[in-house]
Amino acid sequence: MVRNYDTRCQDLAEVFLRDEPSINTPRAARYVAQAIQTAIEDAISYQRHPCECCGTPLGAGDHKDCVYF
């Protein structure tokens, strides 16, 4: 998991934790913010990954003619 995260991830974590008073702590907010940042980075990395069929990044195009979709 990443150690640094965007301040907007921290803001989002705090918003979600408001509904969970039993675990709403600064430590939990840091953990959730790191998890959010990791999920975003993983999603971006996946979208940049080349399609095994055509080689175009997975986030580009519709890949409707690729055999893997």
N, CA and C atoms as an extended XYZ file, in Angstrom:
207
Properties=species:S:1:pos:R:3:atomname:S:1:resname:S:1:resid:I:1 pbc="F F F"
N         0.844       -1.180        0.000 N   MET     1
C         0.000        0.000        0.000 CA  MET     1
C         0.890        1.244        0.000 C   MET     1
N         0.439        2.291       -0.661 N   VAL     2
C         1.216        3.522       -0.728 CA  VAL     2
C         1.318        4.166        0.655 C   VAL     2
N         2.358        4.923        0.856 N   ARG     3
C         2.527        5.622        2.132 CA  ARG     3
C         2.066        7.074        2.022 C   ARG     3
N         2.116        7.619        0.835 N   ASN     4
C         1.678        8.993        0.622 CA  ASN     4
C         0.374        8.976       -0.145 C   ASN     4
N        -0.412       10.000        0.048 N   TYR     5
C        -1.689       10.084       -0.649 CA  TYR     5
C        -2.056       11.539       -0.842 C   TYR     5
N        -2.870       11.765       -1.840 N   ASP     6
C        -3.367       13.093       -2.155 CA  ASP     6
C        -4.267       13.574       -1.020 C   ASP     6
N        -4.226       14.842       -0.722 N   THR     7
C        -5.057       15.386        0.353 CA  THR     7
C        -6.545       15.179        0.076 C   THR     7
N        -6.920       15.072       -1.190 N   ARG     8
C        -8.331       14.823       -1.512 CA  ARG     8
C        -8.745       13.415       -1.096 C   ARG     8
N        -7.793       12.473       -1.084 N   CYS     9
C        -8.088       11.127       -0.573 CA  CYS     9
C        -8.356       11.199        0.928 C   CYS     9
N        -7.588       12.014        1.617 N   GLN    10
C        -7.811       12.224        3.053 CA  GLN    10
C        -9.195       12.822        3.285 C   GLN    10
N        -9.547       13.822        2.485 N   ASP    11
C       -10.868       14.451        2.620 CA  ASP    11
C       -11.983       13.426        2.400 C   ASP    11
N       -11.838       12.613        1.369 N   LEU    12
C       -12.846       11.603        1.066 CA  LEU    12
C       -12.934       10.559        2.186 C   LEU    12
N       -11.803       10.144        2.701 N   ALA    13
C       -11.790        9.183        3.807 CA  ALA    13
C       -12.532        9.747        5.011 C   ALA    13
N       -12.295       11.002        5.326 N   GLU    14
C       -12.963       11.629        6.469 CA  GLU    14
C       -14.469       11.697        6.261 C   GLU    14
N       -14.898       11.964        5.033 N   VAL    15
C       -16.335       12.003        4.732 CA  VAL    15
C       -16.960       10.632        4.980 C   VAL    15
N       -16.338        9.587        4.485 N   PHE    16
C       -16.890        8.242        4.667 CA  PHE    16
C       -16.872        7.816        6.135 C   PHE    16
N       -15.829        8.185        6.859 N   LEU    17
C       -15.725        7.767        8.255 CA  LEU    17
C       -16.679        8.519        9.179 C   LEU    17
N       -17.232        9.622        8.738 N   ARG    18
C       -18.222       10.338        9.558 CA  ARG    18
C       -19.411        9.446        9.881 C   ARG    18
N       -19.733        8.530        8.992 N   ASP    19
C       -20.861        7.620        9.202 CA  ASP    19
C       -20.486        6.410       10.059 C   ASP    19
N       -19.243        6.338       10.492 N   GLU    20
C       -18.743        5.204       11.287 CA  GLU    20
C       -18.086        5.724       12.567 C   GLU    20
N       -18.869        6.268       13.489 N   PRO    21
C       -18.265        6.894       14.672 CA  PRO    21
C       -17.398        5.960       15.511 C   PRO    21
N       -17.672        4.670       15.494 N   SER    22
C       -16.881        3.752       16.321 CA  SER    22
C       -15.454        3.571       15.809 C   SER    22
N       -15.217        3.874       14.543 N   ILE    23
C       -13.857        3.742       13.993 CA  ILE    23
C       -13.333        5.050       13.411 C   ILE    23
N       -14.022        6.140       13.644 N   ASN    24
C       -13.623        7.425       13.081 CA  ASN    24
C       -12.479        8.016       13.901 C   ASN    24
N       -11.267        7.628       13.528 N   THR    25
C       -10.058        8.121       14.195 CA  THR    25
C        -9.097        8.643       13.139 C   THR    25
N        -8.128        9.449       13.527 N   PRO    26
C        -7.127        9.904       12.565 CA  PRO    26
C        -6.369        8.742       11.918 C   PRO    26
N        -6.094        7.710       12.708 N   ARG    27
C        -5.381        6.547       12.164 CA  ARG    27
C        -6.226        5.845       11.100 C   ARG    27
N        -7.504        5.660       11.378 N   ALA    28
C        -8.404        5.037       10.396 CA  ALA    28
C        -8.499        5.895        9.147 C   ALA    28
N        -8.557        7.201        9.316 N   ALA    29
C        -8.636        8.099        8.156 CA  ALA    29
C        -7.389        7.976        7.292 C   ALA    29
N        -6.227        7.869        7.909 N   ARG    30
C        -4.990        7.691        7.134 CA  ARG    30
C        -5.014        6.366        6.386 C   ARG    30
N        -5.452        5.315        7.058 N   TYR    31
C        -5.514        3.997        6.422 CA  TYR    31
C        -6.471        4.011        5.228 C   TYR    31
N        -7.659        4.579        5.413 N   VAL    32
C        -8.641        4.634        4.324 CA  VAL    32
C        -8.123        5.516        3.191 C   VAL    32
N        -7.484        6.638        3.518 N   ALA    33
C        -6.927        7.521        2.484 CA  ALA    33
C        -5.862        6.790        1.669 C   ALA    33
N        -5.021        6.019        2.339 N   GLN    34
C        -4.000        5.248        1.627 CA  GLN    34
C        -4.649        4.194        0.731 C   GLN    34
N        -5.702        3.558        1.218 N   ALA    35
C        -6.404        2.546        0.412 CA  ALA    35
C        -7.054        3.179       -0.807 C   ALA    35
N        -7.622        4.363       -0.644 N   ILE    36
C        -8.230        5.078       -1.775 CA  ILE    36
C        -7.159        5.413       -2.807 C   ILE    36
N        -6.019        5.946       -2.354 N   GLN    37
C        -4.931        6.302       -3.260 CA  GLN    37
C        -4.433        5.071       -4.009 C   GLN    37
N        -4.260        3.968       -3.308 N   THR    38
C        -3.807        2.727       -3.935 CA  THR    38
C        -4.793        2.264       -4.997 C   THR    38
N        -6.080        2.303       -4.677 N   ALA    39
C        -7.102        1.877       -5.639 CA  ALA    39
C        -7.084        2.751       -6.885 C   ALA    39
N        -6.919        4.046       -6.710 N   ILE    40
C        -6.862        4.959       -7.853 CA  ILE    40
C        -5.629        4.669       -8.707 C   ILE    40
N        -4.480        4.512       -8.067 N   GLU    41
C        -3.251        4.236       -8.814 CA  GLU    41
C        -3.338        2.895       -9.547 C   GLU    41
N        -3.926        1.901       -8.916 N   ASP    42
C        -4.095        0.599       -9.565 CA  ASP    42
C        -5.014        0.702      -10.776 C   ASP    42
N        -6.099        1.460      -10.649 N   ALA    43
C        -7.040        1.625      -11.761 CA  ALA    43
C        -6.379        2.348      -12.932 C   ALA    43
N        -5.599        3.375      -12.638 N   ILE    44
C        -4.900        4.110      -13.699 CA  ILE    44
C        -3.875        3.201      -14.376 C   ILE    44
N        -3.137        2.452      -13.586 N   SER    45
C        -2.145        1.536      -14.144 CA  SER    45
C        -2.807        0.514      -15.056 C   SER    45
N        -3.942       -0.027      -14.635 N   TYR    46
C        -4.670       -0.998      -15.456 CA  TYR    46
C        -5.105       -0.368      -16.779 C   TYR    46
N        -5.602        0.842      -16.735 N   GLN    47
C        -6.068        1.505      -17.945 CA  GLN    47
C        -4.926        1.771      -18.925 C   GLN    47
N        -3.728        1.963      -18.404 N   ARG    48
C        -2.557        2.198      -19.257 CA  ARG    48
C        -1.960        0.909      -19.805 C   ARG    48
N        -2.296       -0.220      -19.184 N   HIS    49
C        -1.732       -1.507      -19.580 CA  HIS    49
C        -2.169       -1.849      -21.009 C   HIS    49
N        -1.250       -2.330      -21.838 N   PRO    50
C        -1.631       -2.655      -23.215 CA  PRO    50
C        -2.515       -3.904      -23.292 C   PRO    50
N        -3.478       -3.859      -24.170 N   CYS    51
C        -4.351       -4.997      -24.442 CA  CYS    51
C        -3.494       -6.130      -25.004 C   CYS    51
N        -3.720       -7.349      -24.538 N   GLU    52
C        -2.943       -8.488      -25.017 CA  GLU    52
C        -3.278       -8.838      -26.463 C   GLU    52
N        -4.405       -8.370      -26.930 N   CYS    53
C        -4.819       -8.677      -28.297 CA  CYS    53
C        -4.262       -7.664      -29.298 C   CYS    53
N        -4.493       -6.381      -29.037 N   CYS    54
C        -4.124       -5.367      -30.032 CA  CYS    54
C        -2.984       -4.450      -29.608 C   CYS    54
N        -2.627       -4.469      -28.331 N   GLY    55
C        -1.527       -3.638      -27.853 CA  GLY    55
C        -1.909       -2.226      -27.477 C   GLY    55
N        -3.129       -1.809      -27.766 N   THR    56
C        -3.606       -0.479      -27.399 CA  THR    56
C        -3.890       -0.459      -25.896 C   THR    56
N        -3.607        0.657      -25.215 N   PRO    57
C        -3.922        0.709      -23.787 CA  PRO    57
C        -5.388        0.352      -23.535 C   PRO    57
N        -5.633       -0.383      -22.457 N   LEU    58
C        -6.982       -0.851      -22.162 CA  LEU    58
C        -7.975        0.294      -21.978 C   LEU    58
N        -7.502        1.448      -21.527 N   GLY    59
C        -8.389        2.592      -21.322 CA  GLY    59
C        -8.700        3.354      -22.598 C   GLY    59
N        -8.043        3.007      -23.681 N   ALA    60
C        -8.256        3.697      -24.960 CA  ALA    60
C        -9.050        2.787      -25.891 C   ALA    60
N       -10.010        3.337      -26.534 N   GLY    61
C       -10.782        2.556      -27.494 CA  GLY    61
C       -11.760        1.619      -26.823 C   GLY    61
N       -12.548        0.929      -27.653 N   ASP    62
C       -13.566        0.042      -27.093 CA  ASP    62
C       -13.162       -1.423      -27.128 C   ASP    62
N       -12.139       -1.782      -27.856 N   HIS    63
C       -11.624       -3.143      -27.936 CA  HIS    63
C       -12.696       -4.157      -28.357 C   HIS    63
N       -13.706       -3.705      -29.066 N   LYS    64
C       -14.809       -4.588      -29.440 CA  LYS    64
C       -14.358       -5.714      -30.377 C   LYS    64
N       -13.266       -5.518      -31.096 N   ASP    65
C       -12.797       -6.558      -32.016 CA  ASP    65
C       -11.708       -7.450      -31.399 C   ASP    65
N       -11.365       -7.188      -30.159 N   CYS    66
C       -10.339       -7.983      -29.484 CA  CYS    66
C       -10.953       -9.288      -28.974 C   CYS    66
N       -10.201      -10.338      -29.067 N   VAL    67
C       -10.714      -11.651      -28.678 CA  VAL    67
C       -10.831      -11.790      -27.165 C   VAL    67
N       -10.164      -10.940      -26.388 N   TYR    68
C       -10.195      -11.054      -24.931 CA  TYR    68
C       -11.358      -10.305      -24.301 C   TYR    68
N       -12.135       -9.582      -25.116 N   PHE    69
C       -13.268       -8.818      -24.563 CA  PHE    69
C       -14.568       -9.333      -25.057 C   PHE    69
